[in-house]
């Protein structure tokens, strides 16, 4: 029995050993299969051009939907481009045929057509593991840059928009560099050296999120040159690392520098305003200004900054043309100016001139805008705030002026017969912080020089207001000539005389120039006429010479004939011929004299 039991135990042990061997063999086979699968996956990874292929496989439908939505947007963009007008010689072209021709002839149309080539057909031949066949869609990037350029001119926050676009560029560059690093590590072999991405056999490095985060971290460290990365070992790794450093130094550093300048530009207005406050503080400290007044000045500056009233309107609108500046002024200030009684019925041209002359002013609590008896050199229109009309003691309050009220319009018109003249008739003090528009007397008179009818109308309205209030003296004996008015008239006469003198000088100069031009032209005409007369005289002289030469030739021929005849005759006959010769010779001389 004991032997049987031992044999049974041995048999059971052998069976268990056989089972364990079978298990080990199965495990080995599974490991071999896993290794084969890994090798196949590695071969696939080497064949595949895209990195992070899990995104392609796990979210395939999502990517296809996004891709073809983008294609629809591209087609819609091409349609809108054929309906978008363009400027030609300053005129907006809206003709559909011309718009279509303009777009099809442009270089952008060729780029759009290339980007719309249906390369997706290659999916049927190569499979879905090659998303890079849609790389022609990247030709649309220039449209994105064009959109950014237009948006930053249209947005009300251009600096923030520029910073956001530059941050987006930084993220895109880091992302692309991370993808290139992962693909480069895949081509060399994961985990082959410390520089490349670690082996995927380790479970913590096989996850998609770890792959992307590790690559993004490496790309950020390399481009920003902030942290340290493992040193490369292969020549290709060295070249890749050097290229990344160059990209980081040239492109990345310039983008970061632009962001820094934009941030400084955003704070430029605040820095300028703070410098102004510092200068005033230093001045008050040097001049030993009282602490109460110093606090009032600082509070006034704080009010300007917190309510965004520190900008100088004239400085901001200085670069705009006069027409646009006038339209902005009318849009902002015209309603306020029309509330003034004397300007209610003025023509539009004068109101536009006055709108350009309005200057905003801010008064602190307790500030006197004007005091009784002061010379009035400007009028005020209340935009915001409360003003109190107080007595000379500064305590008694007669009334309160609110938004849209105005005062000082009579004192700047110099109305004859006014009992107050151009003096202020009341004390006006600011209760809180008050925003006022100021129109000076000189600006008003400058605007009225081109509108004399409006000036007389304003004076009549001001005189009627003074009549109602009983502040005008109707006795002509008490009317004194306005010295300034006389000075203005004298200045106008003097200016007209100066203009006349300048015009006379110009006329005399023009007269001298025209006289010189006429003399030169007459001389040229005489010169041309003289040359023609000389040519005619030369022709006449040549004709006379030919006429004189003709009888001489005839005489020579006659003498030759006579000589021939004389040789044939006897000597006796030669003597009378010789006697006749002097007579014959005298005849032609007598005949030549009248010809001469």
C-alpha positions in Angstrom: 0.0 0.0 0.0 2.8 2.3 0.9 4.5 1.6 -2.5 1.2 2.2 -4.3 0.8 5.5 -2.5 4.3 6.5 -3.4 3.8 5.6 -7.0 0.5 7.6 -7.1 2.2 10.6 -5.7 5.0 10.3 -8.2 2.5 10.0 -11.0 0.7 13.1 -9.7 4.0 15.0 -9.5 4.9 14.1 -13.0 1.5 15.2 -14.2 1.9 18.5 -12.5 5.3 18.9 -14.0 3.9 18.2 -17.4 1.2 20.8 -16.9 3.7 23.3 -15.8 5.8 22.6 -18.8 2.7 23.0 -21.0 2.0 26.3 -19.3 5.5 27.5 -19.8 5.4 26.5 -23.5 2.1 28.3 -23.9 3.5 31.4 -22.3 6.6 31.3 -24.5 4.4 31.0 -27.5 2.3 34.0 -26.3 5.5 36.0 -25.8 6.7 35.0 -29.2 3.4 36.1 -30.7 3.6 39.4 -28.7 7.1 40.0 -30.0 5.9 39.3 -33.5 3.1 41.7 -33.1 5.4 44.3 -31.7 7.8 43.8 -34.6 4.8 44.1 -37.0 3.8 47.3 -35.2 7.3 48.7 -35.4 7.4 47.9 -39.1 4.1 49.6 -39.5 5.3 52.6 -37.5 8.4 52.8 -39.7 6.2 52.6 -42.8 3.7 55.2 -41.5 4.7 58.8 -42.0 2.5 60.4 -39.3 3.4 60.6 -35.7 1.0 59.9 -32.8 -0.9 57.5 -35.0 -3.3 56.6 -32.1 -5.1 59.9 -32.8 -5.6 58.8 -36.4 -6.9 55.3 -35.5 -8.9 56.0 -32.4 -10.7 59.2 -33.7 -10.8 58.5 -37.4 -14.5 59.6 -38.0 -13.9 62.8 -36.0 -10.9 63.7 -38.1 -12.8 63.0 -41.4 -15.7 65.2 -40.3 -13.4 68.0 -39.4 -11.4 67.6 -42.6 -14.4 67.8 -44.9 -15.9 70.7 -42.9 -12.7 72.6 -43.6 -13.0 71.7 -47.3 -16.6 73.2 -47.3 -15.2 76.3 -45.7 -12.5 76.6 -48.4 -15.1 76.2 -51.2 -17.3 78.9 -49.5 -14.3 81.1 -49.2 -13.6 80.8 -53.0 -17.3 81.7 -53.7 -17.1 84.8 -51.5 -13.8 85.8 -53.1 -15.7 86.0 -56.5 -18.2 88.4 -54.8 -15.7 90.6 -53.0 -15.2 94.1 -54.4 -11.8 95.7 -55.1 -10.6 99.2 -55.6 -9.5 100.4 -59.0 -8.2 104.0 -59.3 -10.0 104.7 -56.0 -13.4 103.4 -57.1 -15.0 100.3 -55.7 -15.7 97.7 -58.5 -18.9 95.7 -58.0 -19.5 94.2 -61.4 -19.8 90.4 -61.1 -18.0 89.6 -64.3 -15.1 91.9 -63.4 -14.9 90.5 -59.9 -14.8 86.9 -61.2 -12.1 87.9 -63.8 -10.1 89.7 -61.1 -10.1 86.7 -58.8 -9.4 84.1 -61.5 -6.5 86.2 -62.8 -4.9 86.5 -59.4 -2.2 84.3 -57.9 -4.4 83.5 -54.9 -6.8 81.6 -57.3 -4.1 79.3 -58.3 -3.2 78.5 -54.7 -6.8 77.9 -53.9 -7.2 75.5 -56.8 -4.1 73.5 -55.8 -5.3 73.4 -52.2 -8.7 72.0 -53.4 -7.2 69.1 -55.4 -8.9 65.9 -54.1 -5.9 64.1 -52.8 -8.2 62.0 -50.6 -8.5 59.6 -53.5 -5.1 58.3 -52.6 -6.6 56.8 -49.4 -8.1 54.1 -51.6 -4.6 53.1 -52.9 -2.4 53.8 -49.8 -4.9 53.2 -47.0 -6.1 55.5 -44.1 -2.7 55.4 -42.3 -1.3 58.3 -44.4 -3.0 61.5 -43.4 -0.1 63.5 -44.9 -1.6 63.2 -48.3 -3.8 66.2 -47.4 -0.8 68.4 -46.9 -1.8 70.5 -49.9 -4.5 72.0 -47.6 -1.7 73.9 -45.7 -1.5 76.3 -48.7 -4.5 78.0 -47.1 -2.4 79.3 -44.3 -1.9 82.7 -46.1 -5.6 83.3 -45.7 -5.3 82.9 -42.0 -2.5 85.5 -41.9 -4.6 87.8 -44.0 -7.5 87.4 -41.6 -5.2 88.2 -38.7 -3.9 91.4 -40.4 -7.4 92.6 -41.0 -8.7 91.7 -37.6 -6.0 93.6 -35.7 -6.9 96.8 -37.6 -10.7 96.4 -36.9 -10.6 95.3 -33.3 -10.8 97.7 -30.4 -8.0 95.9 -28.5 -5.2 95.5 -31.1 -2.4 94.9 -28.6 -4.2 92.0 -26.9 -5.1 90.5 -30.3 -1.4 90.7 -31.4 -0.2 89.1 -28.2 -2.7 86.2 -28.6 -1.7 85.7 -32.3 2.0 85.5 -31.3 1.3 83.1 -28.5 -0.6 81.0 -31.0 2.4 81.0 -33.3 4.6 79.9 -30.4 2.3 77.0 -29.6 2.2 75.9 -33.3 6.0 76.0 -33.6 6.5 74.0 -30.4 3.8 71.5 -31.5 5.4 71.0 -34.9 8.8 70.6 -33.4 7.4 68.0 -30.9 5.9 66.0 -33.8 9.2 66.1 -35.7 11.1 65.0 -32.6 8.8 62.0 -32.1 9.0 61.0 -35.8 12.8 61.3 -35.7 12.9 59.1 -32.6 10.7 56.6 -34.3 13.0 56.4 -37.4 16.1 55.9 -35.2 14.3 53.5 -32.8 12.6 54.2 -29.5 14.9 53.7 -26.5 18.0 53.2 -28.7 19.9 55.9 -26.7 19.0 58.4 -24.0 18.4 61.3 -26.4 15.5 59.7 -28.3 12.0 58.9 -26.9 12.1 56.0 -24.4 11.1 52.5 -25.4 7.4 51.8 -25.7 7.8 48.5 -23.9 7.7 50.4 -20.7 4.0 50.8 -19.8 4.3 54.5 -18.7 5.8 55.6 -22.0 3.3 53.7 -24.2 0.4 56.0 -23.5 -0.6 58.6 -26.0 -0.8 61.4 -23.5 2.7 60.6 -22.2 4.1 60.5 -25.8 2.7 63.9 -26.6 3.5 65.5 -23.3 7.1 64.2 -23.3 7.7 65.4 -26.9 6.1 68.8 -26.1 8.3 69.1 -23.0 11.5 68.3 -25.0 10.5 70.7 -27.8 9.9 73.5 -25.3 13.2 73.0 -23.5 15.1 72.9 -26.8 13.5 75.9 -28.4 13.5 78.1 -25.4 17.1 77.0 -24.4 16.0 77.1 -20.8 16.4 73.5 -19.5 18.9 70.7 -20.2 18.2 67.7 -22.4 20.2 64.4 -22.8 23.2 64.9 -25.1 22.9 63.4 -28.5 25.0 60.4 -29.6 24.5 60.0 -33.4 25.5 62.5 -36.0 21.9 62.9 -37.2 20.9 63.7 -33.6 23.6 66.3 -33.4 22.4 68.0 -36.6 18.8 67.9 -35.5 19.8 69.4 -32.1 21.8 72.2 -33.8 18.9 73.0 -36.2 16.5 73.2 -33.2 18.8 75.6 -31.4 19.0 77.8 -34.5 15.2 77.9 -34.8 14.9 78.7 -31.1 17.4 81.5 -31.3 16.2 83.1 -34.6 12.5 82.6 -34.8 11.4 81.9 -31.2 13.5 84.7 -29.7 12.1 87.2 -32.2 8.5 86.2 -31.4 9.2 86.5 -27.7 10.8 89.9 -28.2 7.8 91.1 -30.1 5.6 90.1 -27.3 7.8 92.0 -24.8 7.6 95.2 -27.0 3.8 94.8 -27.3 3.4 94.6 -23.5 5.6 97.6 -23.1 3.5 99.5 -25.7 0.3 98.6 -23.8 1.8 100.3 -20.8 3.3 103.2 -22.7 0.3 105.5 -22.0 0.4 104.7 -18.3 4.1 105.2 -18.2 3.8 108.6 -19.9 1.0 109.7 -17.6 3.0 108.5 -14.6 6.0 110.5 -15.8 3.9 113.6 -16.0 2.7 113.1 -12.4 6.3 112.5 -11.2 7.4 115.8 -12.9 4.6 117.7 -11.2 5.3 116.1 -7.8 9.0 117.1 -8.1 8.0 120.6 -9.1 5.7 121.0 -6.1 8.3 119.6 -3.8 10.9 122.0 -5.1 8.5 125.0 -4.9 7.3 124.0 -1.4 3.7 123.7 -2.4 1.3 123.1 0.5 0.2 119.5 1.3 -3.5 120.2 0.7 -2.9 121.6 -2.7 -0.5 118.8 -3.5 -3.2 116.2 -2.6 -5.8 118.1 -4.7 -3.4 117.9 -7.7 -2.8 114.2 -7.2 -6.5 113.4 -6.8 -7.2 115.4 -10.0 -4.7 113.2 -11.9 -6.2 110.0 -10.4 -9.7 111.1 -11.5 -8.4 111.7 -15.1 -6.7 108.2 -15.2 -9.5 106.2 -13.6 -12.2 107.8 -15.9 -10.0 107.5 -19.0 -9.8 111.2 -19.6 -6.1 111.6 -19.7 -5.9 111.6 -23.5 -5.4 114.8 -25.4 -8.1 114.9 -28.1 -6.1 117.2 -30.4 -3.0 115.0 -30.1 -5.0 111.9 -30.9 -6.9 113.4 -33.9 -3.9 115.2 -35.2 -3.1 112.7 -38.0 -6.6 112.6 -39.4 -7.7 114.8 -42.3 -9.8 117.8 -41.5 -13.0 116.3 -42.9 -12.8 113.2 -40.7 -11.7 115.2 -37.7 -14.8 117.5 -38.2 -17.1 114.5 -38.6 -15.8 113.0 -35.3 -16.1 116.3 -33.6 -19.7 116.7 -34.8 -20.5 113.2 -33.7 -19.1 113.8 -30.2 -19.8 117.5 -29.5 -22.5 118.8 -31.9 -25.5 117.9 -29.7 -23.9 119.7 -26.8 -23.1 122.8 -28.8 -26.7 123.0 -30.2 -28.0 123.4 -26.6 -26.5 126.9 -26.4 -29.2 129.4 -27.3 -27.1 131.7 -29.5 -25.8 128.8 -31.6 -29.1 127.0 -32.1 -29.9 128.6 -35.5 -26.3 128.9 -36.8 -25.4 127.4 -40.2 -23.7 124.0 -40.3 -20.4 125.3 -41.5 -19.9 127.6 -38.5 -20.9 124.8 -36.1 -18.3 122.5 -37.6 -15.7 125.2 -37.1 -16.7 125.7 -33.5 -16.8 121.9 -32.8 -13.1 121.7 -33.8 -12.3 124.5 -31.4 -14.0 123.0 -28.3 -11.5 121.9 -25.6 -12.4 119.6 -22.8 -11.5 120.7 -19.3 -11.8 119.0 -15.9 -12.4 120.8 -12.6 -11.9 119.5 -9.1 -14.4 119.9 -6.2 -14.3 123.5 -5.0 -12.6 124.9 -8.0 -13.9 128.3 -9.3 -14.5 128.3 -13.0 -15.0 132.1 -13.0 -15.4 134.8 -10.4 -17.5 138.0 -10.5 -15.7 140.8 -12.2 -13.2 138.7 -14.1 -12.6 139.4 -17.8 -14.5 136.9 -19.9 -12.2 135.3 -22.4 -14.1 132.0 -22.9 -17.5 130.4 -22.5 -18.2 126.9 -21.0 -20.6 124.1 -21.7 -21.2 121.5 -19.0 -20.8 117.9 -20.2 -20.9 116.1 -16.8 -21.0 117.4 -13.3 -22.7 120.0 -11.1 -21.8 123.7 -10.8 -23.1 126.1 -8.2 -23.7 129.8 -8.7 -22.6 131.3 -5.4 -22.4 134.7 -3.7 -19.2 136.6 -3.0 -19.1 135.1 0.5 -18.8 131.6 -1.1 -21.6 130.2 1.2 -24.8 131.5 -0.3 -25.9 129.3 -3.2 -28.3 130.8 -5.8 -28.7 127.9 -8.2 -27.1 124.7 -9.5 -26.2 124.1 -13.2 -26.3 120.6 -14.5 -25.5 118.6 -17.7 -26.0 120.6 -20.9 -26.0 124.0 -19.2 -23.7 126.8 -20.4 -22.5 130.2 -19.3 -20.2 133.0 -20.4 -21.6 133.2 -24.0 -22.4 137.0 -23.7 -19.0 138.1 -22.5 -17.1 136.8 -25.5 -19.3 138.6 -28.1 -18.3 142.2 -27.1 -21.9 143.5 -27.5 -22.0 147.3 -27.5 -24.1 148.8 -24.7 -23.6 145.9 -22.3 -23.5 147.3 -18.8 -21.2 144.5 -17.7 -19.0 144.8 -20.8 -16.9 141.6 -21.0 -16.8 141.1 -17.3 -18.2 138.1 -15.4 -21.4 138.8 -13.5 -21.4 135.7 -11.2 -19.2 133.3 -9.2 -19.4 129.7 -10.5 -17.9 126.9 -8.5 -17.6 123.2 -9.1 -19.4 121.0 -6.6 -17.7 117.7 -7.5 -15.6 116.7 -10.4 -16.9 118.5 -13.5 -16.2 117.9 -17.2 -16.7 121.1 -19.3 -16.1 122.2 -22.9 -14.4 125.5 -23.3 -14.7 127.8 -26.3 -12.3 130.8 -26.2 -13.1 134.2 -27.6 -10.2 134.1 -30.1 -11.4 130.8 -31.5 -14.9 132.1 -31.9 -13.8 135.3 -33.6 -11.5 133.3 -35.9 -14.4 131.1 -36.9 -16.7 134.2 -37.4 -14.3 136.0 -39.8 -15.6 133.7 -42.6 -19.3 134.1 -41.5 -20.0 137.8 -41.0 -23.8 137.2 -41.3 -23.6 134.7 -38.4 -21.6 137.2 -36.4 -24.4 139.9 -36.7 -27.0 137.3 -35.9 -25.2 136.2 -32.8 -24.8 139.8 -31.6 -28.5 140.4 -32.2 -29.4 137.3 -30.1 -27.0 138.3 -27.4 -28.5 141.9 -27.4 -32.0 140.4 -27.0 -30.9 138.3 -24.1 -29.4 141.3 -22.4 -32.6 143.3 -23.1 -34.6 140.6 -21.3 -32.3 140.7 -18.3 -32.0 144.5 -18.4 -28.3 144.5 -18.7 -28.0 146.7 -21.8 -27.8 150.5 -22.0 -29.9 151.8 -24.9 -28.7 155.5 -24.6 -26.4 156.1 -27.7 -24.5 158.8 -25.7 -23.2 156.1 -23.4 -22.1 153.9 -26.2 -18.4 154.0 -26.4 -16.4 152.7 -29.4 -14.9 149.4 -28.7 -11.1 149.8 -28.8 -10.6 146.2 -29.8 -13.1 146.5 -32.6 -11.2 149.6 -33.9 -7.9 147.7 -33.7 -9.4 144.8 -35.5 -10.6 147.1 -38.3 -7.2 148.8 -38.5 -5.6 145.4 -38.7 -7.9 144.3 -41.4 -7.2 147.4 -43.4 -3.5 146.9 -42.9 -3.8 143.3 -44.0 -5.8 144.2 -47.1 -3.1 146.8 -48.0 -0.4 144.2 -47.6 -2.3 141.8 -49.8 -2.7 144.5 -52.4 1.0 145.3 -52.3 1.9 141.6 -52.7 -0.6 141.3 -55.6 0.9 144.4 -57.3 4.4 143.0 -56.9 3.3 139.8 -58.5 1.6 141.7 -61.3 4.7 143.8 -62.0 6.9 140.7 -61.9 4.5 139.0 -64.4 4.5 142.1 -66.6 8.3 142.1 -66.7 8.4 138.4 -67.5 5.9 138.8 -70.3 7.7 141.8 -71.7 11.0 139.9 -71.8 9.2 136.9 -73.4 7.7 139.2 -76.1 11.1 140.8 -76.8 12.7 137.4 -77.2 10.0 136.2 -79.5 10.2 139.4 -81.7 14.0 139.0 -81.9 13.5 135.4 -83.0 11.0 136.4 -85.6 13.3 139.2 -87.0 16.2 136.7 -87.0 14.2 134.2 -89.0 12.9 137.0 -91.4 16.5 138.3 -91.9 17.8 134.9 -92.9 15.1 134.7 -95.6 15.9 138.2 -97.0 19.6 137.3 -97.2 18.8 134.2 -99.1 16.7 136.2 -101.6 19.5 138.8 -102.1 22.0 136.0 -102.7 19.8 134.5 -105.4 19.4 137.9 -107.1 23.1 138.5 -107.0 23.8 135.1 -108.6 21.2 135.9 -111.3 22.9 139.2 -112.1 26.3 137.6 -112.3 25.0 135.0 -114.7 23.5 137.8 -116.9 26.8 139.8 -116.9 28.8 136.7 -117.7 26.6 135.9 -120.8 27.7 138.9 -123.1 31.3 138.5 -122.2 31.2 134.9 -123.4 29.6 136.1 -126.7 32.4 138.7 -127.1 35.1 136.1 -126.6 33.5 133.9 -129.2 33.3 136.8 -131.7 37.0 137.7 -131.2 38.0 134.1 -131.8 36.0 134.0 -135.1 37.6 137.3 -136.3 41.1 136.0 -135.6 40.4 133.0 -137.8 39.1 135.2 -140.6 42.1 137.5 -140.4 44.6 134.7 -141.0 42.9 133.9 -144.3 42.8 137.7 -145.6 45.8 139.6 -147.1 48.0 142.0 -145.2 46.4 145.0 -146.9 43.0 144.2 -145.6 44.5 143.7 -142.1 45.3 147.4 -141.7 41.7 148.7 -141.9 40.6 145.9 -139.7 43.2 147.0 -137.2 41.9 150.6 -137.5 38.4 149.3 -137.0 39.4 147.3 -134.0 39.7 150.2 -131.6 36.3 151.4 -132.7 34.8 148.0 -132.3 36.4 147.8 -128.9 34.9 151.2 -127.9 31.5 150.2 -128.9 31.1 147.4 -126.4 32.7 149.6 -123.8 30.0 152.2 -124.5 27.4 149.6 -124.4 28.6 148.2 -121.1 28.4 151.5 -119.3 24.6 151.8 -119.3 24.4 148.2 -118.2 26.6 149.0 -115.3 
